[in-house]
Amino acid sequence: MNHPARPLPAVAGLRGRVMSVGLGASTARGVGWVLAAALAFATLGTLSGLAYRAGMGSATFVALRAIVGASVLVAVVVVRHRSWVQLRSLPRSEQWMLAAAMAANATLNLALFAAYGEMAVALVLAVYFTYPMLVAVASVLLGRERFTASRSVGLILAGLGVLLVLGDQVGASRFSLVGVGWAVAAAACQATYLVVSRRGYTRVPAEQATALMLGGGALLAAVVVLAVDLPAGRLTTWTADPGAWLGVITAGVIGAAAAKVWLLRGVRQLGGTRTAVLMLLEPVAGAVLAAVVLAQPLTPIEAVGGVVIIGAATLVQRPAPGPMAPPAPPSTLAA
């Protein structure tokens, strides 16, 4: 979901540290996919701002972004002459896991939409970005990962870094139990998606799985559009603004199609906890991008928070001793 100013040095430095702690080429590729996804998601705050200024409702933005993203992925598959996996041929367990990931992904957007309606965005994000801890606990309970000292410290530092990045905004935000409930639901949905996607439906290529999820999300968001944006008169008021079209189309291509494919490839390589903590670079990148594009000042505390998150991400990437769960089969990870 959000923010960079000088992301490239940070990404390069993190990649160097990742390679220095003894990770293999496959894991390094996974780190690269997730970093790319975080930076792509970070554009959504600025792009949605272009659309909202033209009068587009947030539900309409979510729906159109998903439609554009799904359409792009279908086009990519057709142009590359790739065949779709027949979902009926999948084992029943993989069908259920894919359905669970689709439901979690679609519900995530609606839960965030509802939370934003109840309390300030910064406070919603402070709650939402607890999802790496949920992923870590679920992965340990499922026997996929272990709490090592470096991973535990990394998770704590990651939470501290998020609070520093969101800092002043959270303190000034209005509090709502209903809003917190929706934000927790969104965090649970994101955690479910990452845990399930690790090895839940590896026979389905990333492009096809993501297109299905975006399509399902678009249908669910369309219901909200008809219930909220249409009665409010926001359904078509923005259509004459080129900036709104630029924002929603770019968000669909970069912040939906590309970002979600990259995230799925990354989580299949790295596992849930490592992916989740790396994704916390999203609010850091989003804050920097807002500073550059929207002239929103970046405070020293936010900068420190970004450095803390980068350090946490590096710690969490350290491999745990002993046998590790293998990455998903290479055939499902190839572009």
N, C-alpha and C positions, 0 to 999 in steps of 0.2 A: 504493500500500500504506500509508501511515501518517500525520501529526500536526498543529492550530492553537490559540492562546490569543487572540491578537489578530490573526487572519488578515485581517480585513476592511480595516484600515488598510494592511497590507502589500500586499494585492491592489489596493486603490485606488491606492496610491502607484506600484506597478509598472505598472498600466494607464496612469497619467498619464505616466510616463516613456516607455512604449511609444509613446503617441501623439505625444510630443514629439520622438522620433527620426525622425519622418516616415513612419510606417507608415500604410497605407491602412485604410479601414473594414473591408475583407475580412480583412486580417491581424489587425486588432484583435479582430474576432469570433473568429478562430482562437485568439488568446491567451486570450480569455475562456472559450472551451470547455475549453482545456487547464487553466487555473487551476481551473475548476469541477471537472474530473476529478481533479486532484491533491488538492483538498480532500475530495472524496467518497471517494477511495481512502484518505485519511488516517484515516477513521473506522474502518477495518477492524481496526486493532490493538485499539481499545477494545471494539468490538462482538464480536470473536472472544473477548476476555477474558470477556465475559458468558457465552458459550457454553461455554468451557473450564472455567470455575468450576463449571458444572453437570455436568461429566463428559463433555461431547461431545468426540470425537476430532477432530483437525485435518483429517483426510481427510474425515470426515463433514461438517464445517463447509464445506469447499471444495465438496463435491458439492451440498449443499443450497443454498448461496449461488448456485451456477450454475443449479440447477433453478429457484429462485425468480426469478432475473434473467431467464432465458429465457422463463419463463411470463409475466412482466410485459410483456416486449416483444411477445410474440405477442398478448397481450390488447390492447395499445396499437394494434397494426396492425389488429386486428379492429374495435375500437371506432371507429377513424378511417376505417374502410372503405377501407383501402389494400390494393392487390394486391401479392403477392409477385412478385419477378422470377424468371422461370423460369431456373434455373441452366443448363439445357441450351441455352438460347438465347445464353448468353454466349460470346464468343470463347474458344477453347481456352486462350489465354494467361491470361485473367482467371480461368478455372476453376482453373488451376494455382496462380495467385497466391492465390486465396481458400483453396484447400486448404492451401497453405503457411502462411498466416496462422492458419488453424484449428489446424494441427498445432503451430505455435510457441506459440500461446496455451494450448493444453491441456498441452503438455509443460512450459511455464513453471511452472505450479502444482505439478506433480509434482517438478520439479527443486528448487524451493524447499522443498517438503515433505521431500525427501531430505536437503537441505543442513542444515535445521534439526535433523534427527536426528543429524547428525555434529558440529556445533559451535554455539556460541552465536549467537543471532539477530543481535546487533550486528555480528559479524564476517561473517556471511552477507550482511547488507545492505551492508557496506562493499565487498564484492566485487561484489555484484549491481549497485550503483549506479555501476559503471563503464560501464554500457551506453550512456550518451550518447556516450562516445568511440568505441565500436564503431559506433554509428549514424553519427557524423560521418565516420569513415574509409570506411565502406561507401558513404555518399552521395557522397563525393569520388571514389571509385573508379568509381562508376556514372556520373559526370559530371553529377550533379544539383546539387551544391553545391561551394563553394570554401572553402578555409581562408583567411579574412581575418584580419587582426591582431586585431580585436575579438572575432571568434568563437573564435580560438585562446586568447586570454587568458581569455575567458569559460569555456571548457571546463576550463582549468587551475584557475580559481577555483572552479568548481562542484565539482571533485573535492576541493579543499581544504575547502570548506564542508561537504561530507558528512562528511569525517573529523573536523571540529570538532564537528559535531552528534552523531556516534556516539562520538567521542573516548575517554572513560574506559572505556566499555563494551568497545570493541575491545581496548584494552590488557590488560584483565583476562580476555579470552576464551581458551578452549582452542582450539588450532589443529589442523586436520585436513586433510591433502591431499585426502582423499576429499570432505570438505565443501567445500573450495575448488573442486574440480572440478565439483560439483553447482551451486555458486553461479555459476561461470563459464558453465555450460550455461544457467542461468536468464537470465543477462545476455544471452547470445547469442540466446536465444529472444525476449526482449523487443526486442532490437535488430532481429531479423528481422521481427517483427510490425510495428514502426514503419516500417522501410524498405519492406516489401512493401505496407503499407496506404496509403502516400503516393499512389500512382496505380495500384495493382495490380488493383483490382476496383471501379472507381468507378461502374459501372452498378448495383451492389447498394446499396440504401439502407442507411444506418448501422444502423437498427433491425434489419433483416433479417440483415445480416452479423453483428452482435453476438449476436443470438439463436442463429444457427448456431454461433458460436464457443463461447458458453456451453453450448449443448447438447452439443457435442463434448467440452468440458472436463468436463461432468458425467459423461459416460459413462466417461471415462478415470479420473476421481476415484473413481467407483463401484467400479472394479476394486481400487483401493487400500483402499477401505472394507472390501470383502469379505476382502481379504488381511490387513489390519492391525486395523481397529477391531472387526470382528466377532469374531475370535478373542480379542481383549483384553477383550471384554465391554462396549465403550463405544458400541454401536450404539443402544441405547434407554434407557440409564440416565438421560439428561438430559431425557426427554420430559415429565416432570411439572413442570419448572422454567419458569415464565413468562419469566424473564430470558433463558434460552437461546433460546426462540422469538422473543422480541423482537430479540435480537442477530442471529440468522440471517436473519430476514425483512427487517430493516432493511438488513443487509449485502447481501442479494439485490437489494433495490430501489435503494438508494443506491450501495453499493460495487460493484455488478456491472452492473445494467441501465443506470442513469443514467451512472455513471462511464465505462463502456466506450463507450457511444454518444458521450458528449462527447469522449472521447479520440480516437475515430475521426474525428469531425468536425474536431477540431483539427488532427490530423496531415495530413488532406487539404488543409487550408488553409495550414498553416505549413511542412510538410516535416518530415523526421525529426529533424534536429539541434536545431532551435528547440524542437520539442515535447519532446524528451528532456530538455533542460536545464530547461525549465519544470517538468517532472514531478519534478525534484529538490526542489521545494517540498513534496512529499509527506512526507518524513521530518521536515521542519521543522514542518509542520502537525500531524503525528502526535505529535511530542514535546510541543507546546503543548497539544494536546487531552488527552494523558495527564496533563499537569500539572494541568489544570483538572478533569477528570472523575475520574481515579484518584489525584490528589494526589501524583503522582510529580514531584519537584522539577526545575525547569528551571535548569540551571547557566548562569553568564555565558558560558562557552565555547560552549555550545550556542546561546545567543542570538546570539553573534558569528557562528557558523557559518551561522545562518539569514540574517543580514544579508549575508554573503558570497555565499550562493546567490542571493539576490534580485538583488544586483549582477551576478552572472554571468549570470542569466537576462536581465537588461536588455541587457547587452553582446551576447549571442548574437542578440537580436532585431533588431539593426541590420542592414538589408538590405545584401547584398553588391553592389558596383558591377557594372554590366553586366546582361545579360539574366538573368532568373530564371525558373525553372520555374513555369508558371502553376498556380494551385490547381486542384483537381478540379472538374469541371463543377458548376455551382450546383444542378442537379436532384438530384444525389446527396448534397448537403449539407443540403438543407432538412429541417427537422424533420418 
